[in-house]
Amino acid sequence: MEEFVVLVNSQDEVLGLMEKQQAHINGLLHRAFSVFLFNSKGEMLLQKRASEKYHSPLKWTNAVCSHPRIEETYIEGAKRRLQEELGIEAELSEKFNFIYKADVGNGLWEHELDHVFVGTFEDEFQLNKKEVEEVRYVSMQDLNREMTEHPEHFTEWFKIILEEYKHNF
């Protein structure tokens, strides 16, 4: 099934729809969301992207990153993808939004108006192996060290979004 993203301008006004991979080839601005989940110790959940993903396979990233459908709000899309990727439900609150552009390799670009949500989760996961290879919680201190020592292990957008997250908290 073809997936489409919602193309927007910098004011989040809808310009149209485009097939997801084509939007990533063209580097066109589109709607996105990112979810940061934490446990009671304040550790952040990371997911390793599945090996069959068409870009950034087997790289670590935040809990969920994806795109709302045309008929969805950002929060509806975020909750849908928590269910589709991790098999969970969690209460989320939106913390901020911003625009970024990142080269993700192989001629593909993420150019997104990204709404960032935060929540907590302490239960079991039902991972969709077509989306997620594995998950783990990590302390912010250990995450900062890993990103410094091995930035190649992480998705390009996660590096950008994490920095933006740190500046907003």
ABEGO torsion letter per residue (X at the ends): XBBBBBBBBAAGBBAEBBBAAAAAAAGBBBBBBBBBBBBAAGBBBBBBBBAABABGBGBBBBABBBBBBAABBAAAAAAAAAAAAAGBBBBBBBABBBBBBBBAEGGBBBBBBBBBBBBBBABBBBBBAAABABBBBBBAAAAAAAAAABAAABBAAAAAAAAAAAAAX
